[in-house]
Amino acid sequence: MAVRSFERSLLGDLYAWDLVPQVDPLKWVFHLRLCRHITKEEVPFFRSLLKEWCEANDAIYKKSHWDKWDFKAIILIKGLGPIRENDPFQAS
């Protein structure tokens, strides 16, 4: 799950996370909450990390929004099936 990559990169600043299903079963909202405010400079990193994870797991990063300590991103999965947990950042 992408959360492990965020936990490693945020060095303990990740307070909570959630993966919120929507009415459309192929659409999810990935919600991160930090222990501190998210800086404008960090947002491109969050987006690129999430895009890489989506590409490795047959999903599409659509868009995101951040405010203070919350980062929310819309993720579209390409089909229902087994859960994919490919980590594009882990060495083989």
DRENDO-982357 format. One line per field, with one value per residue (C-alpha): y, z, x; chain; residue number from 0; residue in one letter. Coordinates in steps of 0.2 Angstrom, whole numbers, padded with zeros to 4 digits. Example, Ala and Ser with C-alpha at 12.3 -4.5 7.8 and 13.67 -1.06 7.14 Angstrom:
# residues 2
yy	(-0022 -0005) $
zz	(0039 0036) $
xx	(0062 0068) $
c	(A A) $
k	(0 1) $
r	(a s) $
//
This chain:
# residues 92
yy	(0000 0018 0022 0013 0024 0039 0033 0031 0047 0058 0051 0049 0064 0053 0054 0044 0038 0031 0024 0030 0021 0031 0027 0022 0006 0010 0027 0030 0044 0042 0053 0057 0067 0073 0079 0095 0107 0101 0114 0119 0113 0095 0093 0089 0076 0068 0069 0061 0047 0043 0043 0031 0019 0020 0016 0000 -0005 -0003 0013 0031 0046 0058 0074 0079 0093 0098 0110 0112 0094 0085 0078 0070 0062 0054 0037 0027 0008 0000 -0015 -0025 -0040 -0045 -0031 -0026 -0021 -0018 -0006 0003 0010 -0007 -0015 -0032) $
zz	(0000 -0004 0015 0019 0006 0014 0032 0027 0018 0031 0046 0058 0053 0047 0060 0051 0034 0026 0009 0007 -0005 -0016 -0024 -0039 -0034 -0046 -0037 -0020 -0010 -0002 0013 0023 0039 0046 0063 0056 0042 0024 0015 -0002 -0007 -0001 -0012 -0029 -0020 -0013 -0030 -0039 -0026 -0028 -0047 -0046 -0034 -0045 -0061 -0053 -0046 -0062 -0055 -0060 -0050 -0055 -0044 -0026 -0014 0002 0016 0032 0038 0026 0009 -0001 -0018 -0030 -0036 -0050 -0051 -0068 -0063 -0049 -0044 -0032 -0022 -0029 -0018 -0029 -0022 -0035 -0023 -0015 -0022 -0029) $
xx	(0000 0006 0004 0020 0030 0022 0026 0045 0046 0037 0048 0034 0024 0009 -0005 -0018 -0024 -0040 -0045 -0063 -0074 -0086 -0103 -0093 -0084 -0069 -0067 -0058 -0052 -0035 -0034 -0018 -0018 -0001 0004 0009 0004 0008 0019 0016 0034 0029 0013 0022 0032 0015 0008 0022 0024 0005 0006 0021 0011 -0004 0005 0013 -0004 -0015 -0024 -0025 -0021 -0034 -0032 -0029 -0032 -0023 -0027 -0017 -0013 -0025 -0020 -0034 -0032 -0045 -0039 -0047 -0045 -0046 -0056 -0062 -0052 -0038 -0030 -0013 0001 0016 0028 0037 0050 0055 0071 0068) $
c	(A A A A A A A A A A A A A A A A A A A A A A A A A A A A A A A A A A A A A A A A A A A A A A A A A A A A A A A A A A A A A A A A A A A A A A A A A A A A A A A A A A A A A A A A A A A A) $
k	(0 1 2 3 4 5 6 7 8 9 10 11 12 13 14 15 16 17 18 19 20 21 22 23 24 25 26 27 28 29 30 31 32 33 34 35 36 37 38 39 40 41 42 43 44 45 46 47 48 49 50 51 52 53 54 55 56 57 58 59 60 61 62 63 64 65 66 67 68 69 70 71 72 73 74 75 76 77 78 79 80 81 82 83 84 85 86 87 88 89 90 91) $
r	(m a v r s f e r s l l g d l y a w d l v p q v d p l k w v f h l r l c r h i t k e e v p f f r s l l k e w c e a n d a i y k k s h w d k w d f k a i i l i k g l g p i r e n d p f q a s) $
//
